[in-house]
Structures are given as C-alpha cells and as structure tokens.
C-alpha cells in the first residue's frame, strides 16, 4: 500500500474548497483511497466522502496520511498530496 504523509498548508485546513477539490480528485481514482489525521488516533476514512474528510477537522499545520493501493496509486497520491500541501 502506497502512502503520503503531508502537512496541510492551507490557511483553512482541509475544509470548504480545499476539501472539495481533494474529494473530487480522490473520487476519480479507480481504487480505494483513505486519509487519516496524524495524532488523532482515529481510523482512516474514505477520502472520496466529503463528510468523512470534513469530520477529520484537519486544520492548518496538521499532518495527514493519505493511502491507496493499486495501479496508479502513486499518481493519485501525488495529486492529493499537492492539493493538501498547497497554501
């Protein structure tokens, strides 16, 4: 399973527009994609679900781990990491 550890740079965190862009990109992937907020002790959630992503309450400076498995996983994870790390 491929994964990326990313520090969220957006001032609003992974909320509103950044979350929508993140979920839209994840939804295009043919494989399951998950995301979890580091330090939350939580279970990874479906990165294709806007409600699940918003419920993580990811804020500016938080670190997330995005995971996917399958053909093209690295490309999808790179795209998602770029969205999450954009300021």
C-alpha positions in Angstrom: 0.0 0.0 0.0 1.4 3.4 -1.0 1.0 6.4 1.3 2.0 10.0 1.6 2.5 12.0 4.8 1.5 15.6 4.2 1.4 18.8 6.3 -1.6 20.8 5.4 -0.6 24.3 4.4 -4.0 25.9 3.5 -5.0 28.6 6.0 -8.4 27.0 6.2 -7.1 23.5 6.6 -8.8 20.7 4.7 -12.2 22.5 4.8 -14.5 24.0 2.2 -12.9 24.5 -1.2 -9.6 22.5 -0.5 -11.7 19.6 0.9 -14.0 19.6 -2.2 -11.0 19.6 -4.6 -9.4 16.8 -2.5 -12.5 14.7 -2.6 -13.2 15.3 -6.3 -9.6 14.2 -7.1 -9.9 11.1 -4.9 -13.3 10.2 -6.5 -11.6 10.0 -9.9 -9.3 7.2 -8.7 -10.3 3.6 -9.5 -9.1 2.3 -6.2 -10.0 2.9 -2.5 -8.3 6.0 -1.1 -8.2 6.7 2.7 -7.0 9.6 4.8 -6.3 9.9 8.5 -5.2 12.9 10.7 -1.9 12.1 12.5 -2.1 12.2 16.2 -5.9 11.8 16.3 -5.7 8.1 17.0 -8.5 7.7 14.6 -9.4 5.2 11.9 -8.6 6.2 8.3 -11.7 7.5 6.5 -12.8 7.3 2.9 -11.1 10.1 1.0 -14.0 10.1 -1.5 -16.5 11.2 1.1 -16.8 14.9 1.7 -18.5 14.4 5.0 -15.8 12.0 6.2 -13.0 14.3 5.2 -14.6 17.3 6.8 -15.2 15.3 10.0 -11.5 14.8 10.4 -11.3 18.6 11.3 -7.9 19.0 9.6 -6.5 22.4 10.2 -3.5 24.5 9.0 -0.3 22.8 10.1 -1.9 19.4 10.8 -0.3 16.3 9.2 -2.4 13.7 7.3 -1.6 10.3 5.9 -3.2 9.5 2.5 -3.1 5.9 1.4 -4.1 3.9 -1.7 -3.4 0.6 -3.3 -3.5 -0.5 -6.9 -2.4 0.6 -10.3 -1.9 4.4 -10.5 -1.9 4.8 -6.7 1.3 6.8 -6.7 0.0 9.3 -9.2 -3.3 9.8 -7.3 -1.4 10.2 -4.0 0.9 12.7 -5.6 -2.1 14.7 -6.8 -3.8 14.6 -3.4 -0.6 15.5 -1.6 -0.2 18.5 -3.8 -3.8 19.7 -3.0 -3.3 19.2 0.7 0.1 20.9 0.8 -1.0 23.9 -1.3 -1.2 27.2 0.6 
